Amino acid sequence: MKKELEEKLANLPSAPGVYLMKDVRGQVLYVGKARDLKKRVSSYFSSTGQNDLKTNLLIEKTDHFDTILTHTEKEALILESNLIKRHHPRYNVILKDDKRYPCLRLDMKSPYPNLTIARKIKRDGALYFGPYPSAGAVRETLKWIHSTFKIRKCKSSTVRPRQRPCLNYQMGLCLGPCSRPIPPEIYQAVVEEVIMFLKGRAPELIKNVKKQMESAAAQEDFEAAAGHRDRLFAIERTLEKQVATTTDFKDRDVLGMARQGSAALMMVLFIRGGFLLGNRPFYLSETVVSDAEMMTSFVKQYYKEAPFIPEEVLLPTPPEDQALLEEWLSDLKAERVRILMPQRGEKASLVRMADQNAAKALKEELDAAAAKQALLDRVQRRLALERRPERIECFDLSNIAGTEGVGSMVVFERARPARAAYRKYRIKSAPGRDDYAMLSEVLARRYKKVGALRGVGPGPYGPEAGHRLPDLLMVDGGKGQLNVAVAVLKGLRLYSSFDLIGIAKKDPERGETEDKIYKPGRKNPVNLKKEPEVLLFLQRIRDEAHRSVITYHRKRRLMTSRRSVLEEIPGIGERRRTGLLKHFGSLKRIKAASVEELAAVPGMTRQAAKAVFEGLK
């Protein structure tokens, strides 16, 4: 052990806090918390040979460590979670969710809230319900709610006044707060029923609806009673489709775990009111920690961002610091939360069910990953690439009559779309009708900072800056586009840094039956007739790049057309145009607005509103 480490260990206080293990470059390898920093950190260096695999690997690469003192162990736990999220240490369990599972969002700040679909949960005071396993599932739920409860269906965040009620009101599917003076408490009663249903309180909701039906019948309001009856039947039919798991009707999450080699998967079953509503898997590609540490890390990271914390969390294995975790979860929920490891009965059966679902999902994940790796191996072999194309970047361009030229880069990592790495480019200097010049500009803008690392001009480099090199670069086009890419990369001294191909569409008039793949220095395209899966994969990437650039181009054209119409109106500058479009959402809605509605937009005056109203007639 280094003398500096010995001295630092000797001076550590016996107090709660957080420690950060770092390598020679200062990179954070591991973040941990301790009730007694001196005892905990010293344990890493006292008996390295007897430690588990993770600890041995960690100590081998650790050059030094830092500590942060806290007043209590609970503060240390919270700080540890924040530091893990900030640094993403190599030897911590990092909770990554590849999919943005959809949720239903209800903004309770509005007197007349509506349900919307959201993929990102924010701490904005709104209620979130879910997550749902697919977009189809959440849309089906939303469709059922809209047909059963008289909550408003319009997508605007606030109620926009209308002179006449919409079709939903006329069909008896909405209370019509946009055109009728509906007291907020009447509307909130409907909202409470929706919340009750989404929280899994269907049995309780059925009792309430029955009371409303009986009360309406007693008052001889048979039309209202019939409406309550229809709603009651709809809720009961939905309840019949749900799977009852417990008889105590409690809310609980059940966690399952499966491991195979360094891969692991955590599964969460959502049980609300005694009914199983759904599940959500979390795949961990590499982890060498113990089951207890993995369970602890998962609970801390998942429930820190979870939209709902149940009164019970069932685990298959005891976590570290169970009492502290229970106290922390209780603080987050502002109610008592219990962590249990049941050994018998229906709760133990639920844990076994979660484990079985985790094992099944892990097998499917590993099988899919193996199939994708095999596909990448075939791509490398058939195209004679220098390296396996783990990261592929593909570029496409779009313009109309030389105007609004744009480019798009899509990224596939391990044969999957990495949408967070996609980039869009608005052509700045290249002529709009010159595809070669446009491609040259886009490629230069993408890779010039990478070239700076090789001594070509100024600019930062690093994965955190988004300048990571691909293994394979694809351009949409034939030999011309490929030659442009070669010239750009040679100019940046990056030509030999990764592989490069061009993909061109088939020409039926020449008798071509499939798209063509070109490589630099090769006259004829690569023959992929014996490897159709390889061609289909490359076509999928090209089509995704085409979809991305067309979507961006349409957006640019729409923005231009909106602004061009408003720009012709005297007195309507950039700020007012932006305010109008942001408030109404579309030019069509601006045209349909009255002078009073236009004048109510921040920054508008009645004179300016009148000019817009008359200018858009």
N, C-alpha and C positions, 0 to 999 in steps of 0.2 A: 504493500500500500504506500502511496506517495506520502511524504512527510507533511505536505500541505493539507492533505485529506485528514491525516491523523490529528493535526492541530485543530482543524475545523470541527472534527467530531468531538474532540475533547471540550471545545468551547460551546457546544450546542446546549441550549436551555432545556429543562424538563418541563416544557409548556406546550399547549396545543398550537398547531400551525400547519403550514403546507410546505412541502419540499419539492424541488425541481431538479431532476438528474439531467446533466448536460454532457455532450461529447466535446471533443477538442475544439470544434468550431463554434461552440456555444449553442448548438441546436438542442432544444428540449427533447429528451428521450422519454421521460416519464414524469408525471405529476401525481403526487400522493398526499394524503392528509394524515395527521397523527394526533392522538391525544397527548402523547409524550414524544416530542421530536427527537430528543437525544436517544431514547430507547429504540424508536422505530428506525431511524436512519442508520444507527450503529449496527442494527441487526443485519443490514444488507452486506456489511463488510466483515462481519465476525466469523462466518462459517460458509464461505462461498461454495465450497464443494458439496455441501449438504442442502443447498437451496434448490428450488424447483427450476425448470428450464428457463422460464421467463426471467427470473432473478439472476441466474448465471449469465444469460445473454446481456442483460442490462448492465451488470457490474463490469463485464468485460469491455463494454463500450463507454462506460461513464468516465469522464475525465475530472469533473468537479460537480458540485451541487450548490444550490441556493435555497434559502429558507425564508418563509414569511410567517411571522408570529401573528396569532389571532387571540381574541379574548376567550373564546369558547370553542369546543370541538364542533359545534353546529356551524359557527362562522367559518371554520376551516373546511367543512364539507361543502358549503356554498362557494367559497373561494376556489376550491379544487375543481368544481364543475365549471366555473367560469374560465379558469386557466386551461382546462382540457379543451374547451370549445375554442379558445383563442389560438392555442399552439398546435393542436392535433398531434400529440406526442406519439412516437412510433410504438411504444410498448404499453400504452393505455388502450382500453377497449373504446373505440370511436364508433358511436352510433350513426350509421349512414343509412338513409332510406332512399333507394334508387328511384322510387316512385312517389309522386305527389298524389296521395290518395285524396279523392274529393270529399268535401264536407258540406253540410248545409249551414248557412250563416244567417243569423237573425239579429238585426241591429236594434237593440232595446232602447237606444237613445231617441229613436223616432217615435212619435205618438201613434203612427200607423206603420209599423215595421212590416217588411216583406221578406220572404225566404229567397236567398240566392245561393248559387253553387260557388264554393271557394276551394282552392287547392292549397292555400297557405294560411295557416292559423296565426292570427295576430292578437296581441294583447291590446285590443281596442275597445273593450267594454261590450262587445257583441257576444252572443251565445253561438257556439259551434257544436254541431251534432255530427257524429261519425267517428272515425272515417268510414267510408263505404268502399267495398272491394273493387268497384269499377265505376266508370262514368255512367254506364247503363243503369247500374243499381241505384245511383243517387238520382238520376233523372226519373226513374220509375217511381221512386219514393216521392219526389217532388210532384209528379203528375197526380199521384194518388191523393196527396194532401190538398192540392188545388181543386180536385174534384169533390173532396169531402168537407173541407172547411172553407168558410167564406173570408179567407185572407186575401189581400190584394195580390194580383198576378203581375202587375206592371213592374218593369225591371229598374225603374228609376229609384234612387236612394230616398228621395223625398216625394211626397204626393204633389203632382202637378195638376192644378185646377183644370177642369174641363167643363164646357158649357153643357154637354150632354154625357150621360153615363156610357161606359163602354159596353161591349157585348157581354162580358162576363157578368156584369150587374144584371143585364136584361135576362140572362139565363139562370139567375139566382145563385151564381157561384162567387159573388163578391158583395160586400156591404156597400161599395161605391163611395169611399171617403173622398174621391176626387171631385165628385159632383153633388154630394149630399152632406148635410151637417151631421155627421155621425159622431156622437160623443166618444172621446178616446177610451173611456172605461168600457163601453160596449164592444169596441174593437179589441181591447185588451183581453176581454173574456174569451174571444175566439183565439187570440194568440196564446193564452194560457192552455187551452185545449191542445193546440198544436205542440206546445212545449211538452205537455204531459205525454202525448203520443210518442214524440221523438226521444224522450227520456226512458221509454219502455214502461210507462205507467198505464198501459192499455186497460188492465182490469179496473183500475181506479177511474179511468176516463169513461168506461162503459157504465159504471154506477152513476156518474154525474149526468151522462146523456140520458139514462133511464129516468132520473129524477126530473130532468127538463121535459122529457116526453110526457110523463105522467102529469106534471104541473100544467102543461099546455092543454092536455086532454081534459083535466078537471075544470079549466077555464073555458072549455068548449072552443078553443082555438085549434081546430082540427088540422088546418093547413100547416101550422107550426109544428104540431105533434107529428104529422106525417114526415116533415123534414127531419126532425130528431130521430124518428124511426129509421129512415133511410141511412142516416149517418151511423146509427147504432149497428145496423146490419153490416155496413161497410167495415167498421172497426172490428166486429166479431169475426168476419171472414179473414181479415188480415191477421188477427190473433191466432186463428186456427193454423196458419202457415208457419208460425214461429215455433221454435223448439224449446219446450220447457225443460230446464236443467235442475232447478232446485225448488223446494217447496216453501222456502222462507221469503221469497220475492225480494231479495236484497240485491243491491248493485255491487258487483265485484268484477275485478279483472283477474284472469287466470293466465299465468305465464308458463310457457313450456320451453324446453331447451333441447337442442340436438347438436352433436359434434361429430366431425369426421376429419381426422388429421388436424390441420390448422384452421379448417373452416368450421364455422358455427352458425346457428340460426336460432333466434329468439322468436317465439310466437306468442301473441297476446290474443286471448279470447275475451270478447266484450259481453258481459252478462248484465242485463239491466232489468230490474224487477223480476228476476228469476228466469228470464228468457235469454237465450243465446242470440245476439243480434249480428255478430260477425267476428272476423279475426283480422289480424295484420301481422305479416312476417317481417323480420329484420335480419338481413343476411350480413354476417361478419366474415369477410374473406380470409383474414389472417389474424389469429389470436393464439397466444401461448399461455394465457393466464389460467388460473384455477377456476373451477365452476363457481365457487363462492365469490371471487373477485369479479367475474364476468356478470353474475347476477346482480351484485351490488352496483357496478358501473352502469348496467342497463337501467336499473330502477332510478338511479339519480339522473341520468340523461333523458330518459323517456318522460318521466313525470314532471321534469322541470318545464317542458314545453307542452304537455298534454292538455287538451281543452277541458278534460273532466277527470277528476280523481274519485274513485269509488270508495265506499266505506271499508272494503276488504280487498286485499291483494294476496292471491294464493300463489305460492312459489313451490317448485319441485325440490329445491335445495336451500338450506339456510344461507342468507347473505352475511357479509361482514357487517358488524354494527347494526344489528336488527333494531334495537331499541332507539338508536339515534335516527335511523331511517324512518321509523314510525313517527317519531316526534317531528321530523322535518316535513313529512307528508301531511301530518295533522295541521301544521302551521300553514302549509300551502292551501289546504282545503278549508281551513278554519273550522274543522270538525275532527272528531276522533277517527283515525285510520289505523286499521290493524293489518299486519303482515303475518300470514299463517303458512305453515308447511303441513297440511293435513296428511294423516297416515291411513285413515279409514273413512268409510262413509261416502256420501255423494260428492263431497268436496275433493276427496282423494281421487275419485273417478274423473272429476273435471281436470285435475292436474295431469292425470294419465292421458286424457283426451288431448290436452294441449301439447304434451310431449309427443304423442303420436302424430299430430298435425305438424309439429316442428320437424320431426324425422322425415315425414313425407315431403314437406316443402324443401328441406335441405337436399334430399336426393334429387328432386326435380331441378333445383338450382345448379347442383354440381353436374348433372347430366347435360343441362343446357349449356353450361360453361365449357364442358368437354367438347360438345358438338361445335361450339363457336371456335374453340381453339383448333380443332381439326379442320374447320373451314379455312381459318387463317393460314394454317400450314399448307393447304392445297393452293391458296392464292399465292403464297410465297413460292411454292414449288413450280406452279404452272407459269407464273410470270417471271420466274428466275430473278426474284428480288434479293437484295443483299441481306435483308432482315425480315423477320415476321412483322406484318403490318398491324401492330397492336393499336397504333393511332393513325387514322387516315383522315386527311383534310381534303375536301373537294370544293371547287369554286365554280360558280356560274354567274352569268351576267344577264341583264335585262334592260331594254329601253324601247320607247315607241317613237318612231320617226326622229330619232336622235335626241329626244328630250327625256329628262328625268332618268338618266342612266344610273343604275345601281348594280352592286355586286353582293354576293353572299358567300360565306364560307360555312359549311357544315362539318362537324367532326364526329367520327365514329371511333370509340375506344372499346377494344376487345369485342368488336363486331356489333356494338350497340350505339345508338345515337347518344352523344354527350351534349345535350341541348344547352347546358350552361356555358359551353365553350363556343357556341355558334357566334359568328360575327357578321355584321351588315356594313356595307360600304356605300356611301353616296359619292358618285364620281365627281371629282373636283376640277380636274384640268384636262383630262382626255376628251377628245371630240366624241360626241354621243353616237355618231354613226361608225366609229372606228372600234370594232370589237377587240382588235389586237392591242390598241393603245389603252383601252379600258382595262383589259386583263393585266397588262403590264403595270398599270397604276395600282390596281388592287393587290397584286402579288408583292409589289415593292413596299406598299404600306404594311402588309402583313409581316414580311420577313426582314425589313430593314433594321429593326431593333435587334433581331437575332444576329444579323450580320455585324452589328456593332460589337458583339462579343468576340467576333473573329477579327476585330481591328478595322472594321469598315464604318467609319462615322460614329457619332455619339449615340447613346441610348442604353437603358437598363436591360437586363436580361434575367430571366428566372421564371419557374413555373408559377410563382405567386403573381407575377406581372402579366401572365397570359401569353408568354412568348415561348412556350415549349415547342420543340421541333416535332414534326410528324415523322412517322416511319415511312409513310407513303403519301405523296401529293398527287391528287387527281385534278385534271382540268376538263371541263365539258367542251369537247371539240376535237378536231382531227389534228393533222400534222402541223397546221399553221399555229393553232393555239399551243401545241406542245413545244414548238420551236420558240415561241414567245416566253414560255415558262423557263425553258433552258437558258435563254439569254438573260432573263432577270436573275436567276439563281447564280449563274456564272458571274454576273456583275457584283453580286453580294458575297461571292466566294462561298456559296452554300451548295453548289451543284452536286458535290459528292457526299453531302451530309444526309441525304435520304433518297429514296426511290421516287420516280416520277413516271406517270402514265397519262395518256389522254383517252377519253372515251367518246366515240362519235356514233351518231345514230346510223342505222342501216339505210341504204338507198335502194328501194325496191326496183327503181327503173334500171339499175345496173345488175339486177338479179341477186342483190344481197339479202340474206335471210336472217342475219343477226347483227347486233351492234358490234363495233370494231374497237379493239383495244390497241393503242399505239404506244411504243416505247422509243426513247431517244436512240438514234443510231441504227434503227431497224426500219427497213423499207416497208415491209408488209405487216399488217396487223397480226396479233397473236391469235392462233387458232384455239378456240375454247369449245369446240363442238363436243369434245369428249369430257369436258368439265362444265356442264351447264349450270351447276350450283355456283361456281365461281363467277360466271357472267351475270347470273341473277343477283348475286350479292353486290357486285359493282354497279349494276343498273339501279339497284335499290338506293345506293348512296347517291348516284347521279340524280335520280328522281327526287330525293329529299332535298338536294341542293337546288333543283329547279323549283320545287314547291316553295322553299324558303325565299328565293329571290323574287318569285312572282308575287308572293304575299306582301313582301316589302315594297315592291314596285307599285302594287295596287294601293297600298297605304299612302305612298308618296303622291300618287296621282290624285287620290281622293282629297288629301290635304291641300294640294295645289288648286283643285277645282273649287273647293269650299272657299278658300281664301281669295281666289280670283274674283268670285262673284261679290264677296263682301268688300274687296278692295275698290270696287267701282263706286261704292256709296260714299258720298262726301261726309267727312267728319268721323269716319270709322277707321281708326288706326290699328296698329298691330295689337295693342293691349286690349282694345274693345273687341276685336275679332277673336282673339284667344279666349276672352271671357265669355263671349256668346257661345262659341263652340263648346267650351268646357261645361257651361251651364245647361245647354239644351241637348248636346250630344250629337246633333246632326243638323245639316242645312235645312232638311225637310221640317224639322221641329221648329227651327227659327222662323221659317215661312209661315207656319201654322200659329205662331204666337201672336197675341194681341199687343197693342202698344203698351198697355199697363204691364204685361208680363215682361216685355223687353226692357222697359224702364226700370224694373225691379232688379235687373242684373247689376251686380257691383261694377261701378265705373261708368254706367250708362246714365244719360239724362233723358228727359222726356223728348227733347228736341232730337237727340240722336236716335232714340227709339222710333220716333215718327219717321225719320229718314230711312231707317232700316225697313220698317213696315211698308213704306211706299216704294222703296227701291227693289224689294223682292216680290212685288205684285206680279 
